[in-house]
Amino acid sequence: MFVLLLHDRWSFLDIDNNSVDDCSGLSMAAGNAGNFRMTEQPKHPSTKKSRRDRSKGKSSGRPYMDQQVWKDFPEDLFEAVIARLPIATFFRFRTVCQRWNSLLTSQSFSQHCARVPQANPWFYAISTISENLKPGFMYDPSRKKWHHPTESTWHEMYIIPVASAGGLVCLTDFNHRHFYVCNPLTQSFTELPTMSIKSWFTSHAVGMTANRNSTGGGYKILWVNSDGEYEIYDSLRKSWSHPGNMPADIKRPMIPKSDSHVSIDSTVYFTREDPGGIVSYDMATEIWKQYIIPLPSRLMNYTLAECDGRVMLVGLLAKNAATCVCIWELQQMTLLWKEVDRMPNEWCLDFYGKIVRMTCLGNKGGLLMLSLSAGLPMRSAGSVNRLVSYNMASREWLLVPACKVPGGRKRQRLAYGTAFYPCLTSMA
């Protein structure tokens, strides 16, 4: 058994156990802060064990780390190995030593992470303001598990997630006057400068893309209102720019849906009303496009999504007393919506005769999370509340476990959310 010695008292986010572990019990052996060594526990006088005791230890199921083998493990391979660990496991490794904890800001570690295939998206959501809970919640669909970040300064504000890119989430207040960017995994957080446009109360939409072709990384955020005014924030320049208005051939007022947008590579797509269709903006080429596309009939509470570079549509389809969640794909040749899937019939029966509302809590990489609530008019009894996920590639519908505060029983009512690709090295 080995004990690592650390002098400094510090806390870390143990994302795998939904808690904050205190590392004050560890201390560091004398020497430079960057050099760490494993110190073997002193052996008791009677260290010899019987064959029976030795066989007990081997069958206990605990992994045996042979010091003679691992002491010669090449130092330059540590970062390459750790970069390939599951996201949740990495936060446990941060407790080993200050050096491993500092990997988040290491340029070489970032390069190793960039070589690892992109992980499946996670979901970041917040509860309703009536719940009086400031931190958001993260859901890992591969493990079907909710994670609860520790409290930090920015959790004292009620700000909602509106977009994401490159492992970062863009948040704003209800009036869209102030914008923030954070990494939900590492709690990296920054407040953006104030925009020059002051049209707070017009309809608007927000999109975000990562600078994949830039050597310096970074991201861009698009804000656009119904009058065609727009601003772009560039994280590399740390400022907003106001290029002007949309081209004259894009019909206005546009009335963009703030909760119906998707980003594919460097392009942001969002839906518009009157006339219905899609408007897109390419952050790299700075080109606007408009597509007048009729929506499916009897459609309610819809939002855009994407799967393998294809534009998808998710919404409630109502007919008489029946309501169902349907999935459409935009056909490139005809620019028409084609239904490709719908929620299982047995689930739809639970909503029969009820008023149904759908909230999209994230769509990215072919994965969706939807919050579905239904109830009878003027009655609270018989209400249905569900969190469901949908995988567009496998066409699999799953029930998402209820989100609860650690140690609590009350189910949280999630009001806003976005999907994001978990990235340990993305800095806000």
C-alpha positions in Angstrom: 0.0 0.0 0.0 1.4 3.5 -0.8 0.6 6.9 0.6 1.1 10.1 -1.4 2.2 13.1 0.7 0.9 16.6 0.0 1.3 19.7 2.2 -1.4 22.0 0.8 -5.0 21.7 1.7 -7.3 21.9 -1.3 -10.6 20.6 -2.5 -11.6 19.2 -5.8 -14.7 18.1 -7.6 -15.2 14.3 -7.3 -17.6 14.1 -10.2 -17.9 10.3 -10.0 -19.2 10.4 -6.4 -21.2 13.6 -6.7 -19.4 15.2 -3.8 -16.5 17.3 -2.8 -13.7 15.3 -1.2 -11.2 16.9 1.1 -7.6 16.2 0.4 -6.2 17.7 3.6 -5.2 14.3 4.9 -2.5 14.0 2.2 0.9 15.6 2.6 3.8 16.0 0.3 7.3 14.7 0.9 10.1 17.3 1.1 11.4 18.5 -2.2 10.3 20.7 -5.1 6.6 21.2 -5.6 6.8 19.7 -9.1 8.6 16.5 -8.0 6.5 13.9 -6.3 7.4 10.4 -5.0 5.4 7.6 -3.7 6.2 6.8 -0.1 5.7 3.3 1.1 4.0 2.9 4.4 6.3 1.6 7.2 6.0 -2.2 7.6 5.1 -3.7 10.9 7.6 -6.0 12.5 5.6 -9.1 11.5 5.1 -8.7 7.8 5.3 -12.3 6.8 1.9 -13.7 5.9 0.8 -17.2 5.6 -0.1 -18.7 2.3 -3.8 -18.6 3.3 -3.6 -14.8 4.1 -1.8 -14.1 0.8 -4.4 -15.9 -1.2 -7.1 -13.9 0.7 -5.5 -10.7 -0.5 -5.3 -11.8 -4.1 -9.0 -12.8 -4.1 -10.2 -9.7 -2.5 -10.8 -8.1 -5.8 -8.6 -5.1 -5.2 -6.1 -4.3 -7.9 -2.5 -5.0 -7.1 0.0 -2.3 -8.2 3.5 -3.8 -8.4 6.0 -1.1 -7.4 8.8 -2.7 -9.4 6.8 -2.4 -12.6 5.1 1.0 -12.2 8.2 2.8 -10.9 9.8 2.6 -14.4 6.7 3.8 -16.3 7.9 6.5 -18.7 7.0 10.0 -17.5 6.1 11.2 -20.9 3.4 8.6 -21.3 1.4 9.7 -18.2 -0.3 12.5 -20.0 -1.1 10.4 -23.0 -2.7 7.7 -20.8 -4.6 10.1 -18.6 -6.0 11.9 -21.6 -7.7 8.7 -22.7 -9.4 8.1 -19.3 -13.2 8.5 -19.1 -14.1 12.0 -18.1 -15.6 11.1 -14.7 -12.5 9.0 -13.8 -10.1 11.9 -14.5 -11.4 13.9 -11.6 -10.3 11.1 -9.3 -6.8 11.2 -10.8 -6.6 14.9 -10.0 -6.3 13.9 -6.3 -3.1 12.0 -6.8 -0.8 15.0 -6.8 -0.7 18.7 -7.6 1.1 18.0 -10.9 -1.8 15.8 -12.2 -4.2 18.4 -10.9 -2.5 21.0 -12.9 -2.9 19.1 -16.2 -6.0 21.1 -17.0 -3.7 24.1 -17.9 -1.0 22.1 -19.5 -0.4 22.7 -23.2 1.1 19.3 -23.8 -1.9 17.7 -22.1 -4.3 19.7 -24.3 -2.5 18.3 -27.4 -2.9 14.8 -26.1 -6.6 15.4 -25.5 -7.0 16.8 -29.0 -5.8 13.4 -30.4 -8.4 11.5 -28.5 -11.7 10.9 -30.4 -14.5 13.2 -29.3 -16.6 11.9 -26.4 -20.3 11.6 -26.6 -22.1 14.9 -25.6 -23.3 15.5 -22.1 -26.2 17.7 -21.1 -26.1 20.8 -18.8 -29.4 21.9 -17.3 -30.7 24.2 -14.6 -33.9 23.9 -12.6 -36.7 26.4 -12.5 -36.1 29.6 -10.5 -38.7 28.5 -8.0 -36.5 25.6 -6.9 -34.0 28.2 -5.6 -31.1 26.1 -6.7 -28.2 27.9 -8.2 -25.8 25.2 -9.5 -26.7 23.4 -12.8 -26.7 19.7 -13.3 -24.7 17.6 -15.8 -26.0 14.3 -17.3 -23.7 11.7 -18.8 -25.9 9.6 -21.2 -23.3 6.9 -21.6 -23.4 6.1 -17.9 -27.0 7.3 -17.4 -25.9 9.4 -14.4 -26.4 12.9 -13.1 -23.5 14.9 -11.8 -23.7 17.9 -9.5 -21.0 20.5 -9.6 -19.8 22.1 -6.4 -20.8 25.7 -5.5 -18.8 28.5 -7.0 -19.2 32.3 -7.3 -21.1 32.3 -10.6 -23.7 29.9 -9.1 -25.0 32.8 -7.1 -26.6 34.2 -10.3 -29.6 32.7 -12.0 -28.3 32.5 -15.6 -29.6 30.2 -18.3 -27.6 28.1 -20.8 -28.4 29.1 -24.4 -25.6 27.6 -26.6 -22.4 25.6 -26.5 -19.3 24.8 -28.5 -15.9 23.4 -27.9 -16.6 22.1 -24.5 -17.9 25.5 -23.3 -21.4 26.7 -22.5 -22.7 30.2 -23.2 -25.1 31.5 -20.5 -27.2 34.7 -20.2 -29.6 36.5 -18.0 -33.3 36.6 -18.9 -33.0 39.9 -20.7 -29.9 38.8 -22.7 -28.1 41.9 -21.5 -25.1 40.0 -20.0 -23.4 37.0 -21.4 -21.1 34.5 -19.7 -19.1 31.4 -20.8 -18.2 28.5 -18.6 -16.8 25.0 -18.7 -19.2 23.0 -16.5 -16.6 20.3 -15.9 -13.8 22.4 -14.6 -15.9 25.4 -13.4 -13.8 27.8 -15.6 -16.0 30.9 -15.9 -15.8 34.4 -17.5 -18.2 37.3 -18.1 -18.2 38.8 -21.6 -18.1 42.5 -22.3 -21.4 44.3 -22.9 -22.7 44.4 -26.4 -23.2 47.7 -28.2 -26.8 46.9 -29.4 -29.4 47.8 -26.8 -32.5 46.2 -28.4 -33.1 44.1 -25.3 -36.8 43.5 -25.7 -37.0 42.4 -29.4 -37.0 38.7 -30.4 -33.5 37.3 -30.6 -31.5 34.2 -31.0 -28.0 33.1 -29.9 -25.6 30.7 -31.5 -22.0 29.5 -30.8 -19.3 27.8 -32.8 -15.7 26.7 -32.1 -12.8 28.0 -34.2 -11.7 24.6 -35.4 -9.4 25.9 -38.2 -7.6 28.4 -35.9 -4.3 27.5 -34.3 -5.3 29.5 -31.3 -8.6 27.7 -30.8 -11.3 30.0 -29.3 -14.9 30.4 -30.1 -17.5 32.8 -31.5 -21.0 33.8 -30.3 -23.7 35.2 -32.6 -26.5 37.4 -31.3 -29.2 38.4 -33.8 -32.6 40.1 -33.3 -35.8 40.3 -35.4 -34.8 43.6 -37.0 -31.7 41.9 -38.6 -29.2 43.6 -36.3 -26.5 41.2 -35.1 -23.2 41.2 -33.2 -20.4 38.6 -33.0 -18.2 37.9 -30.0 -14.7 36.6 -30.8 -12.9 35.0 -27.8 -9.5 35.6 -29.4 -10.1 39.3 -29.7 -12.1 39.4 -26.4 -14.6 41.8 -27.9 -18.0 42.1 -29.8 -18.1 43.4 -33.3 -21.2 44.9 -35.0 -20.8 44.2 -38.8 -24.2 45.8 -39.5 -27.5 44.3 -40.6 -28.5 41.2 -42.5 -28.7 41.3 -46.3 -31.8 43.0 -47.6 -33.1 39.8 -49.2 -33.7 38.2 -45.8 -37.3 39.0 -44.9 -37.9 41.1 -41.8 -39.1 41.2 -39.1 -37.6 37.8 -38.8 -38.9 36.7 -35.4 -36.2 34.1 -34.6 -37.0 31.3 -32.1 -34.5 31.7 -29.3 -34.8 28.0 -28.3 -34.6 26.6 -31.8 -31.1 26.7 -33.2 -28.2 24.3 -34.0 -24.5 24.6 -35.0 -22.9 22.5 -37.6 -19.1 23.2 -38.1 -18.9 27.0 -38.4 -22.5 27.6 -39.4 -25.4 28.5 -37.0 -28.9 27.5 -38.1 -32.1 28.9 -36.4 -35.7 28.8 -37.3 -37.8 31.9 -38.1 -41.5 32.6 -38.3 -43.7 34.6 -40.6 -42.7 33.3 -43.1 -41.5 30.0 -41.6 -38.1 28.7 -42.5 -34.5 28.6 -41.6 -31.8 31.3 -41.5 -28.1 30.4 -41.3 -24.9 32.3 -40.8 -21.4 31.0 -41.4 -19.0 32.4 -38.9 -16.0 31.6 -41.1 -17.2 33.1 -44.4 -19.6 35.7 -42.8 -22.4 34.7 -45.3 -26.1 34.8 -44.5 -28.6 32.4 -46.1 -32.4 32.1 -45.9 -34.5 29.0 -46.7 -38.3 29.4 -46.8 -39.4 25.9 -45.7 -43.0 25.2 -44.6 -43.2 23.4 -41.3 -45.2 20.1 -40.9 -48.8 20.7 -40.2 -50.2 20.5 -36.6 -46.6 21.1 -35.2 -46.1 22.5 -31.7 -43.1 23.2 -29.5 -40.5 22.4 -32.1 -36.7 22.8 -32.2 -33.8 22.2 -34.6 -31.3 19.4 -34.0 -28.4 17.9 -36.0 -27.1 14.4 -36.8 -23.9 13.8 -38.8 -24.1 17.2 -40.4 -27.8 16.9 -41.3 -30.4 19.4 -40.1 -33.2 17.7 -38.1 -36.5 18.9 -36.6 -38.0 17.7 -33.3 -41.5 18.7 -32.2 -44.9 17.8 -30.9 -47.4 16.6 -33.5 -51.0 16.9 -32.3 -54.1 15.4 -33.9 -57.5 15.4 -32.1 -56.7 14.3 -28.5 -53.4 12.5 -29.4 -50.0 14.1 -29.1 -46.7 12.5 -30.0 -43.0 13.6 -30.4 -41.8 13.3 -34.0 -38.5 13.5 -35.7 -38.0 15.0 -39.2 -35.0 15.3 -41.5 -34.5 18.2 -43.9 -34.2 16.8 -47.4 -31.4 18.6 -49.2 -32.8 18.3 -52.7 -36.4 19.3 -52.0 -35.9 21.4 -48.9 -38.9 19.7 -47.3 -39.2 18.0 -44.0 -39.5 14.2 -44.0 -40.6 12.3 -40.9 -38.1 9.6 -39.9 -39.2 8.5 -36.5 -41.7 9.1 -33.6 -41.9 8.3 -30.0 -43.2 4.8 -29.0 -47.0 4.5 -29.1 -47.2 3.3 -25.5 -45.5 6.5 -24.3 -47.8 8.6 -26.5 -50.8 7.0 -24.8 -49.8 8.5 -21.5 -50.3 12.0 -23.0 -53.7 11.2 -24.6 -56.3 13.9 -23.9 -53.8 16.1 -22.0 -52.2 19.4 -22.8 -48.5 18.6 -23.5 -45.5 20.9 -23.4 -42.0 19.9 -24.7 -38.8 21.6 -23.7 -35.6 20.7 -25.4 -32.7 20.5 -22.9 -30.0 19.8 -25.5 -29.4 18.6 -29.0 -25.9 17.8 -30.3 -24.1 14.9 -32.0 -27.4 13.1 -32.8 -28.5 13.0 -29.1 -31.5 14.8 -27.7 -32.9 15.3 -24.2 -36.5 16.4 -23.9 -38.6 17.4 -20.9 -42.2 16.4 -21.4 -45.0 17.7 -19.1 -48.7 17.0 -19.6 -51.8 17.7 -17.6 -55.5 17.9 -17.9 -57.0 21.4 -18.3 -57.8 23.2 -15.0 -56.6 20.1 -13.0 -53.4 19.2 -11.3 -54.2 15.5 -10.8 -53.1 13.1 -13.5 -50.2 15.2 -14.6 -47.2 13.5 -16.4 -43.6 14.7 -16.2 -40.9 12.8 -18.0 -37.3 13.3 -19.1 -36.5 11.3 -22.3 -33.5 11.0 -24.5 -33.3 10.0 -28.2 -30.4 8.7 -30.2 -30.9 9.6 -33.8 -28.3 7.2 -35.1 -29.7 4.1 -33.3 -33.3 5.5 -33.2 -33.4 4.5 -29.5 -35.8 6.2 -27.0 -34.8 6.0 -23.3 -36.3 7.3 -20.1 -33.8 9.6 -18.3 -33.5 9.0 -14.5 -34.9 11.8 -12.4 -32.5 14.6 -11.4 -32.3 14.9 -7.7 -30.0 16.9 -5.3 -27.5 14.6 -3.6 -29.0 13.4 -0.4 -32.5 14.6 -1.4 -35.6 13.0 -2.7 -37.3 15.8 -4.4 -37.2 15.6 -8.2 -35.9 18.8 -9.9 -37.9 20.5 -12.5 -35.4 21.3 -15.3 -36.3 24.4 -17.2 -33.3 25.2 -19.5 -30.5 23.2 -20.9 -28.0 22.6 -23.7 -25.8 19.7 -24.9 -22.0 20.1 -24.8 -19.0 18.0 -25.6 -17.1 17.4 -22.4 -13.6 18.8 -22.7 -11.2 19.1 -19.7 -8.9 21.6 -21.3 -11.3 24.2 -22.7 -10.9 27.5 -20.9 -13.7 30.1 -20.7 
